[in-house]
Amino acid sequence: MIRTATVGLLALGLAGTATAAELKPEEQIQYRQAGYAFMAWNMGKIKANLDGNYSQPQVQAAAETIRAIANSGMGALYGPGTDQNIGDVKTRVKPSMFTEREEVGRLAMNFINAANELAEVAALGDEAEVKSAFGAVGKSCKACHDQFRAD
């Protein structure tokens, strides 16, 4: 439980790393978008397995990748100035993402917990459990998108 709370703080960027602080705002946007794109690709791999021939090793690898990204501290990439487009670098984040920290933190912790649970059940290999945990990750993503992503 302590590990999850510590990870959550890092994920929110409340204890931002020197590396993220050294990045220009447009680089922060690009890196976070790359992380989310890579996560989406791995979510797609899990979905394909659930819809087709289930391969536990493939699902486990994708779930571990999602867990790693969720726990990577990407919240540090939401620094000052990253709430708006910068030149050719576009963002869909709403400015409220930067002012509603408590809600962002709650949603981030829900996502991290769901990603951790998905990786744990994927390692065990039960397809029905993976399907349920996969749905929880999707719901946690959607909850944040619904509140803080402009479409």
Buried (B, 14 or more C-beta within 10 A) or exposed (E): EEEEEEBBBBBBBEEBEEEBEEBEBBBBBBBBBEBEEBBEEBBEBBBBBBEEEBEBEBBBBBBBBBBBBBBBBBBBBBBEEBBEEBEEBEBEBBEEBBEBEEBBBBBBBBBBBBBBBBBEBBEEEEBEBBBEBBEBBBEBBEBBEEBBBEE
